[in-house]
């Protein structure tokens, strides 16, 4: 696996690197050449890496600092907040049973003139466990009122949205109902593939560079699950096959590989 082409966009991989290795997030600056070198180790050309960094800056996720001929990057306040929210979702996923309760239904009619806000809303809704049910309508199997109200306010689209809390009818097949919003079979297959891909590294001591490669792939692959897994209440729909094994494997390897992977990132990005 190490050294193989990375099945990810370089922009999203930059976010993975920032969330996994940039500490403290509020103040640390990272050398641009080091980020390019780190992305090169993960299979991207220098040109692709530099374009990705430029686009991440344009998205307001990185602040550029020039000192003579040297360029460094730091995280914006928005990025620090997004990464903190992401950490909560990623590290809490599958860690506790979620009993049946109120579901959240959101419908939106954000105009085309606010397309960027609409796209940001959709990305954040997916990360909160929402699934699309029909045009402009999203559902989540938990009470997400506080998060959604805050998100609508942040994006200034409250006037274009409606929010409802309720429960699905016990007379309906909830799994079939949920299957219209989430691909549950594909989700189970992804958890199974994750376990197959990373289980061979459990408890293994790796050289720093290899640990960085494996841990980065581990985090980047696992961070997709909050956008795919609605964590349906187990008393309504059984948990996906191999989710528990994937969650345990992620936490074990994330911790075990951290020292070596962090050493390599620091060495590459110090300049």
C-alpha contacts under 8 A as a table, 3 or more apart, distances in Angstrom:
res1	aa1	res2	aa2	distance
1	X	4	X	5.60
1	X	214	X	7.89
2	X	210	X	6.66
2	X	213	X	6.00
2	X	214	X	6.49
3	X	41	X	7.39
3	X	42	X	6.69
3	X	43	X	7.02
3	X	213	X	7.78
4	X	42	X	7.77
4	X	43	X	7.08
5	X	42	X	6.98
5	X	43	X	5.18
6	X	42	X	6.20
6	X	43	X	6.00
6	X	44	X	7.99
6	X	217	X	7.99
8	X	12	X	6.93
8	X	13	X	6.62
9	X	12	X	5.45
9	X	13	X	6.29
10	X	13	X	4.89
10	X	14	X	6.14
10	X	39	X	7.49
10	X	44	X	7.34
10	X	48	X	7.23
10	X	49	X	6.44
10	X	52	X	5.78
11	X	14	X	5.17
11	X	15	X	6.72
11	X	52	X	4.91
11	X	53	X	6.88
11	X	55	X	7.35
11	X	56	X	6.39
12	X	15	X	5.14
12	X	16	X	6.47
13	X	16	X	4.89
13	X	17	X	6.26
13	X	220	X	7.04
14	X	17	X	5.11
14	X	18	X	6.18
14	X	39	X	7.89
14	X	52	X	7.72
14	X	53	X	7.42
15	X	18	X	5.06
15	X	19	X	6.12
16	X	19	X	5.24
16	X	20	X	6.02
16	X	216	X	7.34
16	X	219	X	7.14
16	X	220	X	5.97
17	X	20	X	5.19
17	X	21	X	5.76
17	X	22	X	7.31
17	X	216	X	7.20
18	X	21	X	5.72
18	X	22	X	5.14
18	X	75	X	7.99
19	X	22	X	6.32
19	X	83	X	6.01
20	X	216	X	7.78
20	X	219	X	7.79
21	X	262	X	6.21
21	X	265	X	6.99
22	X	25	X	5.63
22	X	28	X	6.76
22	X	30	X	7.85
23	X	26	X	7.83
23	X	28	X	6.40
24	X	27	X	5.97
24	X	28	X	5.72
25	X	28	X	5.96
25	X	75	X	6.59
25	X	80	X	6.41
26	X	74	X	7.93
26	X	75	X	6.71
26	X	76	X	7.92
26	X	77	X	7.47
26	X	80	X	6.81
27	X	74	X	7.06
27	X	75	X	7.79
28	X	74	X	6.21
28	X	75	X	7.90
29	X	72	X	5.90
29	X	73	X	5.32
29	X	74	X	4.67
29	X	75	X	7.86
30	X	34	X	7.32
30	X	35	X	7.39
30	X	72	X	5.22
30	X	73	X	5.19
30	X	74	X	6.44
30	X	269	X	6.21
30	X	270	X	7.11
31	X	34	X	5.27
31	X	35	X	6.62
31	X	70	X	7.72
31	X	71	X	6.22
31	X	72	X	4.35
31	X	73	X	6.46
31	X	269	X	5.57
31	X	270	X	6.34
31	X	271	X	6.25
32	X	35	X	5.20
32	X	36	X	6.32
32	X	70	X	7.94
32	X	71	X	5.65
32	X	72	X	5.19
32	X	73	X	6.49
32	X	269	X	7.67
33	X	36	X	5.02
33	X	37	X	6.12
33	X	71	X	7.91
33	X	269	X	7.11
33	X	271	X	7.24
34	X	37	X	4.95
34	X	38	X	6.09
34	X	268	X	5.28
34	X	269	X	3.76
34	X	270	X	6.76
34	X	271	X	6.35
35	X	38	X	5.01
35	X	39	X	6.18
35	X	49	X	7.96
35	X	268	X	7.82
35	X	269	X	6.15
36	X	39	X	5.18
36	X	40	X	6.10
36	X	46	X	6.08
36	X	49	X	5.46
36	X	50	X	6.57
37	X	40	X	4.91
37	X	41	X	6.33
37	X	46	X	7.61
37	X	268	X	6.96
37	X	269	X	7.86
38	X	41	X	5.21
38	X	42	X	6.62
38	X	265	X	7.28
38	X	268	X	6.77
38	X	269	X	7.67
39	X	42	X	5.01
39	X	43	X	6.55
39	X	44	X	5.64
39	X	45	X	7.75
39	X	46	X	7.97
39	X	49	X	6.25
40	X	43	X	5.16
40	X	44	X	4.67
40	X	45	X	5.69
40	X	46	X	6.46
40	X	49	X	7.39
41	X	44	X	7.28
41	X	213	X	7.92
42	X	213	X	6.92
44	X	48	X	6.17
44	X	49	X	6.29
45	X	48	X	5.22
45	X	49	X	6.18
46	X	49	X	5.09
46	X	50	X	6.15
47	X	50	X	5.27
47	X	51	X	6.19
48	X	51	X	5.21
48	X	52	X	6.11
49	X	52	X	5.09
49	X	53	X	6.30
50	X	53	X	5.13
50	X	54	X	6.25
51	X	54	X	5.12
51	X	55	X	6.26
52	X	55	X	5.15
52	X	56	X	6.18
53	X	56	X	5.06
53	X	57	X	6.27
54	X	57	X	5.17
54	X	58	X	6.35
55	X	58	X	4.92
55	X	59	X	6.24
56	X	59	X	5.04
56	X	60	X	6.61
56	X	61	X	5.65
56	X	62	X	6.20
57	X	60	X	5.20
57	X	61	X	5.63
57	X	62	X	4.67
57	X	63	X	6.24
57	X	64	X	7.20
58	X	61	X	7.53
58	X	62	X	8.00
59	X	62	X	7.85
60	X	63	X	7.35
60	X	76	X	6.96
60	X	78	X	7.62
60	X	79	X	7.87
61	X	75	X	6.30
61	X	76	X	5.61
61	X	78	X	6.77
61	X	79	X	5.18
62	X	73	X	6.19
62	X	74	X	5.70
62	X	75	X	4.85
62	X	76	X	5.45
62	X	79	X	7.46
63	X	73	X	5.50
63	X	74	X	5.19
63	X	75	X	6.06
63	X	76	X	5.94
64	X	71	X	6.93
64	X	72	X	6.09
64	X	73	X	4.81
64	X	74	X	6.77
65	X	71	X	5.61
65	X	72	X	5.11
65	X	73	X	5.92
65	X	74	X	7.74
66	X	69	X	6.92
66	X	70	X	5.78
66	X	71	X	4.49
66	X	72	X	6.39
67	X	70	X	5.19
67	X	71	X	6.21
67	X	72	X	7.90
68	X	71	X	7.96
75	X	79	X	5.89
75	X	80	X	6.44
76	X	79	X	5.16
76	X	80	X	6.41
77	X	80	X	5.17
77	X	81	X	6.39
78	X	81	X	5.20
78	X	82	X	6.19
79	X	82	X	4.95
79	X	83	X	5.97
80	X	83	X	5.23
80	X	84	X	6.19
81	X	84	X	5.14
81	X	85	X	6.27
82	X	85	X	5.12
82	X	86	X	6.03
83	X	86	X	4.83
83	X	87	X	6.01
84	X	87	X	5.10
84	X	88	X	6.43
85	X	88	X	5.24
85	X	89	X	6.53
86	X	89	X	5.21
86	X	90	X	6.00
86	X	127	X	7.97
87	X	90	X	5.14
87	X	91	X	5.81
88	X	91	X	5.53
88	X	92	X	5.88
89	X	92	X	5.38
89	X	93	X	5.92
89	X	127	X	7.68
89	X	128	X	7.56
89	X	226	X	6.44
90	X	93	X	5.45
90	X	222	X	7.73
90	X	223	X	6.08
90	X	225	X	7.83
90	X	226	X	6.39
91	X	95	X	7.87
91	X	251	X	7.97
92	X	95	X	5.43
92	X	96	X	7.66
93	X	96	X	7.84
93	X	226	X	6.84
93	X	231	X	7.82
93	X	247	X	7.51
94	X	97	X	7.44
94	X	231	X	7.22
94	X	243	X	7.22
94	X	244	X	6.78
94	X	247	X	6.55
95	X	247	X	7.69
97	X	233	X	7.31
97	X	234	X	7.11
98	X	231	X	7.39
98	X	232	X	7.45
98	X	233	X	5.24
98	X	234	X	7.03
99	X	233	X	5.16
99	X	234	X	6.90
99	X	235	X	6.79
100	X	141	X	7.96
100	X	142	X	7.85
100	X	233	X	5.16
100	X	234	X	7.82
100	X	235	X	6.80
100	X	236	X	7.07
101	X	141	X	7.78
101	X	142	X	6.49
101	X	143	X	7.59
101	X	167	X	6.79
102	X	141	X	7.05
102	X	142	X	5.64
102	X	143	X	5.54
102	X	165	X	6.00
102	X	166	X	5.05
102	X	167	X	5.18
103	X	139	X	7.16
103	X	140	X	5.72
103	X	141	X	4.50
103	X	142	X	4.58
103	X	143	X	5.45
103	X	144	X	7.83
103	X	165	X	5.53
103	X	166	X	5.26
103	X	167	X	5.61
103	X	168	X	7.59
104	X	139	X	5.61
104	X	140	X	5.15
104	X	141	X	6.51
104	X	142	X	6.18
104	X	143	X	5.55
104	X	144	X	6.05
104	X	145	X	6.87
104	X	163	X	7.19
104	X	164	X	5.84
104	X	165	X	4.71
104	X	166	X	6.65
105	X	137	X	7.10
105	X	138	X	5.79
105	X	139	X	4.57
105	X	140	X	6.65
105	X	163	X	5.78
105	X	164	X	5.02
105	X	165	X	6.23
105	X	166	X	7.89
106	X	137	X	5.65
106	X	138	X	5.14
106	X	139	X	6.34
106	X	161	X	7.04
106	X	162	X	5.74
106	X	163	X	4.68
106	X	164	X	6.47
107	X	136	X	5.28
107	X	137	X	4.24
107	X	138	X	6.23
107	X	161	X	5.65
107	X	162	X	5.34
107	X	163	X	6.67
108	X	136	X	5.14
108	X	137	X	6.60
108	X	160	X	5.67
108	X	161	X	4.23
108	X	162	X	6.42
109	X	136	X	6.39
109	X	160	X	5.35
109	X	161	X	6.39
110	X	114	X	6.44
110	X	115	X	7.41
110	X	118	X	6.26
110	X	157	X	7.01
110	X	160	X	5.36
110	X	161	X	7.49
111	X	114	X	5.54
111	X	115	X	6.84
112	X	115	X	5.01
114	X	117	X	5.47
114	X	118	X	6.36
115	X	118	X	4.92
115	X	119	X	6.13
116	X	119	X	5.13
116	X	120	X	6.23
117	X	120	X	5.11
117	X	121	X	6.08
117	X	155	X	6.03
117	X	157	X	7.67
118	X	121	X	5.00
118	X	122	X	6.25
119	X	122	X	5.15
119	X	123	X	6.34
120	X	123	X	5.19
120	X	124	X	6.25
121	X	124	X	5.25
121	X	125	X	5.99
121	X	151	X	7.47
121	X	152	X	7.72
121	X	155	X	7.56
122	X	125	X	5.06
122	X	126	X	6.23
123	X	126	X	5.37
123	X	127	X	6.46
124	X	127	X	5.04
124	X	128	X	6.27
125	X	128	X	5.05
125	X	129	X	6.55
125	X	130	X	5.31
125	X	131	X	7.77
125	X	148	X	7.92
126	X	129	X	5.18
126	X	130	X	4.91
126	X	131	X	6.37
126	X	226	X	7.53
126	X	227	X	4.62
126	X	228	X	7.24
127	X	130	X	7.21
127	X	226	X	5.39
127	X	227	X	4.26
127	X	228	X	7.88
128	X	140	X	7.96
128	X	144	X	7.87
128	X	226	X	7.02
128	X	227	X	6.90
129	X	140	X	5.90
129	X	141	X	7.90
129	X	226	X	6.23
129	X	227	X	5.79
129	X	228	X	7.08
129	X	229	X	6.36
129	X	230	X	4.43
129	X	231	X	7.39
130	X	138	X	6.01
130	X	139	X	5.24
130	X	140	X	4.43
130	X	141	X	7.79
130	X	227	X	7.70
130	X	230	X	6.52
131	X	138	X	5.44
131	X	139	X	5.50
131	X	140	X	6.49
131	X	181	X	4.72
131	X	182	X	5.87
131	X	230	X	7.58
132	X	135	X	7.63
132	X	136	X	7.53
132	X	137	X	5.99
132	X	138	X	4.44
132	X	139	X	6.54
132	X	181	X	5.14
132	X	182	X	7.80
133	X	137	X	5.61
133	X	138	X	5.51
133	X	139	X	6.73
133	X	180	X	6.31
133	X	181	X	5.01
134	X	137	X	5.30
134	X	138	X	7.36
139	X	181	X	7.60
140	X	143	X	7.54
140	X	144	X	7.35
140	X	230	X	6.76
141	X	230	X	6.76
141	X	231	X	7.51
141	X	232	X	5.93
141	X	233	X	7.40
143	X	165	X	7.05
144	X	147	X	5.48
144	X	148	X	6.10
145	X	148	X	5.28
145	X	149	X	6.00
145	X	163	X	7.64
145	X	165	X	7.77
146	X	149	X	5.33
146	X	150	X	6.23
147	X	150	X	5.26
147	X	151	X	6.11
148	X	151	X	4.90
148	X	152	X	6.04
149	X	152	X	5.25
149	X	153	X	6.24
149	X	158	X	7.72
150	X	153	X	5.17
150	X	154	X	6.11
151	X	154	X	5.01
151	X	155	X	6.24
152	X	155	X	5.25
152	X	156	X	5.89
152	X	157	X	5.34
152	X	158	X	5.04
152	X	161	X	7.91
153	X	156	X	4.83
153	X	157	X	6.48
153	X	158	X	5.89
155	X	158	X	7.96
156	X	159	X	7.98
157	X	160	X	5.43
157	X	161	X	6.91
158	X	161	X	5.48
158	X	162	X	7.89
168	X	172	X	7.72
168	X	174	X	7.38
169	X	172	X	5.71
170	X	173	X	7.59
170	X	174	X	7.68
172	X	177	X	7.54
173	X	176	X	5.49
173	X	177	X	6.22
174	X	177	X	4.86
174	X	178	X	5.92
174	X	236	X	6.72
174	X	237	X	7.16
175	X	178	X	5.04
175	X	179	X	5.94
175	X	236	X	7.57
175	X	237	X	5.93
176	X	179	X	4.95
176	X	180	X	6.96
177	X	180	X	5.86
177	X	181	X	7.74
178	X	181	X	5.46
178	X	182	X	6.22
179	X	182	X	5.12
179	X	183	X	5.83
179	X	184	X	6.31
180	X	183	X	7.43
182	X	228	X	7.13
182	X	229	X	7.70
182	X	230	X	7.65
183	X	186	X	5.47
183	X	187	X	6.25
183	X	228	X	7.96
184	X	187	X	4.94
184	X	188	X	6.29
184	X	229	X	7.99
184	X	240	X	7.33
185	X	188	X	5.27
185	X	189	X	6.33
186	X	189	X	4.99
186	X	190	X	6.16
187	X	190	X	5.10
187	X	191	X	6.39
187	X	228	X	6.69
187	X	229	X	6.86
187	X	240	X	7.01
188	X	191	X	5.22
188	X	192	X	6.27
188	X	240	X	4.92
188	X	241	X	5.25
188	X	242	X	6.99
188	X	243	X	7.35
189	X	192	X	5.06
189	X	193	X	6.14
189	X	241	X	7.84
190	X	193	X	5.02
190	X	194	X	6.09
191	X	194	X	5.05
191	X	195	X	6.38
191	X	240	X	7.75
191	X	241	X	7.12
191	X	242	X	5.67
191	X	243	X	5.64
191	X	246	X	6.11
192	X	195	X	5.34
192	X	196	X	6.32
192	X	241	X	7.03
192	X	242	X	5.56
192	X	243	X	7.71
192	X	246	X	7.65
193	X	196	X	4.99
193	X	197	X	6.02
194	X	197	X	5.11
194	X	198	X	6.25
194	X	221	X	7.69
194	X	222	X	7.87
194	X	246	X	6.52
195	X	198	X	5.52
195	X	199	X	5.42
195	X	242	X	7.44
195	X	245	X	6.92
195	X	246	X	5.44
195	X	249	X	7.30
196	X	199	X	5.79
196	X	200	X	7.72
197	X	200	X	7.34
198	X	201	X	5.85
198	X	202	X	7.57
198	X	218	X	7.33
198	X	249	X	7.73
199	X	202	X	5.69
199	X	249	X	6.94
201	X	204	X	5.31
201	X	253	X	7.64
202	X	249	X	7.44
202	X	252	X	7.49
202	X	253	X	6.43
203	X	253	X	7.49
203	X	256	X	7.09
205	X	257	X	7.91
206	X	210	X	6.05
206	X	211	X	5.46
206	X	257	X	7.90
206	X	260	X	7.76
207	X	210	X	5.37
207	X	211	X	6.02
207	X	260	X	7.12
208	X	211	X	5.06
208	X	212	X	6.17
208	X	260	X	4.55
208	X	261	X	5.51
208	X	263	X	6.78
208	X	264	X	5.53
209	X	212	X	5.14
209	X	213	X	6.34
209	X	260	X	7.71
209	X	261	X	6.75
209	X	264	X	5.81
210	X	213	X	5.01
210	X	214	X	6.12
210	X	261	X	7.79
211	X	214	X	5.19
211	X	215	X	5.86
211	X	257	X	5.76
211	X	258	X	7.91
211	X	260	X	6.01
211	X	261	X	5.03
212	X	215	X	5.31
212	X	216	X	5.91
212	X	257	X	7.59
212	X	260	X	6.96
212	X	261	X	3.90
212	X	262	X	7.11
212	X	264	X	6.49
212	X	265	X	7.13
213	X	216	X	5.37
213	X	217	X	6.28
213	X	261	X	7.66
214	X	217	X	5.22
214	X	218	X	6.03
215	X	218	X	4.84
215	X	219	X	6.12
215	X	253	X	7.28
215	X	254	X	6.35
215	X	257	X	6.34
215	X	258	X	7.50
215	X	261	X	6.91
216	X	219	X	5.27
216	X	220	X	6.02
217	X	220	X	5.13
217	X	221	X	5.94
218	X	221	X	5.38
218	X	222	X	6.11
218	X	250	X	7.05
218	X	254	X	7.58
219	X	222	X	5.18
219	X	223	X	5.91
219	X	250	X	7.76
219	X	254	X	7.47
220	X	223	X	5.39
220	X	224	X	7.09
221	X	224	X	5.89
221	X	225	X	7.81
222	X	225	X	5.62
222	X	250	X	7.39
223	X	226	X	6.51
224	X	227	X	5.68
224	X	228	X	6.67
225	X	228	X	4.94
225	X	229	X	5.64
226	X	229	X	5.38
226	X	230	X	7.19
227	X	230	X	7.56
229	X	232	X	7.93
231	X	239	X	7.50
232	X	236	X	7.23
232	X	237	X	6.20
232	X	238	X	7.91
232	X	239	X	7.36
233	X	236	X	5.46
233	X	237	X	6.14
233	X	238	X	7.70
234	X	237	X	5.03
234	X	238	X	4.87
234	X	239	X	5.89
235	X	238	X	6.97
239	X	243	X	7.08
240	X	243	X	5.62
241	X	244	X	7.90
242	X	245	X	5.10
242	X	246	X	6.04
243	X	246	X	5.07
243	X	247	X	6.12
244	X	247	X	5.22
244	X	248	X	6.22
245	X	248	X	5.24
245	X	249	X	6.03
246	X	249	X	5.09
246	X	250	X	6.04
247	X	250	X	5.16
247	X	251	X	6.35
248	X	251	X	5.37
248	X	252	X	6.17
249	X	252	X	5.19
249	X	253	X	6.07
250	X	253	X	5.41
250	X	254	X	5.79
251	X	254	X	5.17
251	X	255	X	6.28
252	X	255	X	5.56
252	X	256	X	6.10
253	X	256	X	4.94
253	X	257	X	5.79
254	X	257	X	5.74
254	X	258	X	6.07
255	X	258	X	5.27
256	X	259	X	7.42
257	X	260	X	5.85
257	X	261	X	5.99
258	X	261	X	5.22
258	X	262	X	5.81
259	X	262	X	5.28
259	X	263	X	6.20
260	X	263	X	5.16
260	X	264	X	6.43
261	X	264	X	5.26
261	X	265	X	6.29
262	X	265	X	5.08
262	X	266	X	6.05
263	X	266	X	5.22
263	X	267	X	6.11
264	X	267	X	5.07
264	X	268	X	6.16
265	X	268	X	5.25
265	X	269	X	6.05
266	X	269	X	5.28
266	X	270	X	5.82
267	X	270	X	5.65
267	X	271	X	7.84
268	X	271	X	6.86
